[in-house]
Amino acid sequence: MSEVNESDRFECVIVNIIDTLMWKGVTVEEVESGGRVYFGKVKPEGFDYVPGDVLYIGMKRLPYDLEDMEISMEVSLYDDNGKRLDWTFL
């Protein structure tokens, strides 16, 4: 398995969008692995996507001292222009 770089982007498909008063909750599924990630605070301004649309995720390894808390990486959600829409820890 090759090393994942911070600049790598992985194609994913929007599975579900939850509209709240202030944010959009977006669940995406990575195309190759089928793994899903939920992003809970996507700003609604300019977010004109629907389930089935393509977005991208990127990953960044966290410092080793945080791995003790069972958090190993930061995962970010990007649009097709490279704009970061939200992030979460895994």
ABEGO torsion letter per residue (X at the ends): XBBBBAABBBBBBBABBBBBAABBBBBBBBAAAGBBBBBABBBABGBABBBGBBBBBBBBBBBAAAAAAGBABBBBBBBAAGBBABBBBX
